[in-house]
Amino acid sequence: MAMNYEIIIFTPIFMVLIGFIVFSILKKRKRSAKSIYKLIDDLEKKYIY
């Protein structure tokens, strides 16, 4: 009985943790070279010109 209680508590915690890790990896991979160049160009326009 105690084993089932632990599974019920810890399974959602592990699922949220795994989901957060996958989401953060995908978010980092989305930033391609094109978006980085656009970001640099926007910062130059904002602060230099």
Backbone as JSON, one array per atom type, in Angstrom:
{
  "sequence": "MAMNYEIIIFTPIFMVLIGFIVFSILKKRKRSAKSIYKLIDDLEKKYIY",
  "N": [[0.82, -1.2, 0.0], [1.94, 1.23, 0.76], [3.78, 1.57, -1.26], [2.24, 2.1, -3.56], [1.18, 4.58, -2.82], [3.47, 6.22, -2.81], [4.13, 6.14, -5.53], [1.92, 7.45, -6.63], [2.31, 10.02, -5.63], [4.91, 10.8, -6.56], [5.02, 10.41, -9.36], [3.62, 12.5, -10.91], [5.35, 14.64, -10.29], [7.81, 13.87, -11.43], [6.98, 13.78, -14.12], [6.34, 16.47, -14.67], [8.85, 17.6, -14.29], [10.38, 16.33, -16.34], [8.96, 17.25, -18.57], [9.44, 20.01, -18.36], [12.22, 20.09, -18.77], [12.43, 19.1, -21.43], [10.95, 21.08, -22.76], [12.55, 23.36, -22.26], [14.89, 22.65, -23.64], [13.95, 22.5, -26.29], [13.18, 25.13, -26.64], [15.62, 26.48, -26.55], [16.85, 25.43, -28.82], [15.39, 26.54, -30.87], [16.37, 29.05, -31.41], [17.84, 30.15, -34.01], [20.57, 30.88, -36.31], [19.68, 32.9, -37.98], [17.71, 34.23, -36.45], [19.34, 35.18, -34.4], [21.02, 36.97, -35.77], [19.06, 38.82, -36.52], [18.29, 39.77, -34.01], [20.68, 41.02, -33.17], [20.85, 42.99, -35.15], [18.52, 44.49, -34.6], [19.2, 45.47, -32.05], [21.41, 47.05, -32.7], [20.17, 49.04, -34.27], [18.56, 50.17, -32.35], [20.3, 51.2, -30.34], [22.55, 52.37, -31.55], [22.0, 53.88, -33.9]],
  "CA": [[0.0, 0.0, 0.0], [2.82, 2.4, 0.82], [4.43, 1.71, -2.56], [1.3, 2.78, -4.45], [1.07, 5.96, -2.37], [4.66, 6.92, -3.29], [4.02, 6.27, -6.99], [0.91, 8.47, -6.9], [2.86, 11.34, -5.33], [6.12, 11.17, -7.3], [4.87, 10.35, -10.81], [3.39, 13.83, -11.51], [6.54, 15.48, -10.11], [8.76, 13.49, -12.48], [6.43, 14.16, -15.42], [6.5, 17.93, -14.82], [10.29, 17.85, -14.43], [10.78, 15.9, -17.68], [8.34, 18.19, -19.51], [10.15, 21.29, -18.28], [13.54, 19.9, -19.4], [12.21, 19.0, -22.87], [10.52, 22.4, -23.22], [13.68, 24.29, -22.27], [15.8, 22.26, -24.72], [13.35, 22.89, -27.56], [13.19, 26.59, -26.72], [16.99, 26.89, -26.88], [17.17, 25.02, -30.19], [14.66, 27.37, -31.82], [17.11, 30.28, -31.71], [18.74, 29.86, -35.11], [21.5, 31.96, -36.67], [18.89, 33.99, -38.56], [17.1, 35.01, -35.37], [20.41, 35.87, -33.68], [21.4, 38.13, -36.58], [17.98, 39.8, -36.43], [18.38, 40.36, -32.69], [21.82, 41.94, -33.18], [20.49, 44.12, -36.01], [17.56, 45.31, -33.87], [19.91, 46.16, -30.98], [22.2, 48.1, -33.33], [19.26, 50.12, -34.66], [18.01, 50.82, -31.14], [21.28, 51.88, -29.51], [23.62, 53.05, -32.28], [21.47, 54.89, -34.82]],
  "C": [[0.87, 1.26, 0.0], [3.49, 2.64, -0.53], [3.52, 2.45, -3.53], [1.16, 4.25, -4.09], [2.27, 6.78, -2.87], [4.59, 7.14, -4.8], [3.03, 7.39, -7.34], [1.47, 9.86, -6.64], [3.98, 11.72, -6.29], [5.97, 11.14, -8.82], [4.56, 11.72, -11.43], [4.61, 14.75, -11.38], [7.56, 15.16, -11.18], [8.26, 13.9, -13.86], [6.6, 15.65, -15.67], [7.97, 18.26, -15.03], [10.78, 17.48, -15.83], [10.19, 16.85, -18.73], [9.05, 19.53, -19.52], [11.51, 21.2, -18.96], [13.38, 19.87, -20.92], [11.83, 20.36, -23.45], [11.68, 23.38, -23.29], [14.68, 23.95, -23.36], [15.25, 22.7, -26.07], [13.37, 24.41, -27.73], [14.58, 27.1, -27.09], [17.32, 26.56, -28.33], [16.48, 25.9, -31.23], [15.45, 28.59, -32.25], [18.18, 29.97, -32.75], [19.65, 31.05, -35.38], [20.73, 33.16, -37.22], [18.27, 34.86, -37.47], [18.14, 35.76, -34.55], [20.86, 37.1, -34.45], [20.33, 39.22, -36.53], [18.02, 40.5, -35.08], [19.52, 41.38, -32.63], [21.49, 43.18, -34.01], [19.51, 45.06, -35.29], [18.25, 46.09, -32.75], [20.77, 47.29, -31.54], [21.32, 49.3, -33.69], [18.79, 50.9, -33.43], [19.06, 51.67, -30.45], [22.34, 52.67, -30.27], [23.05, 54.16, -33.14], [20.48, 55.8, -34.13]]
}
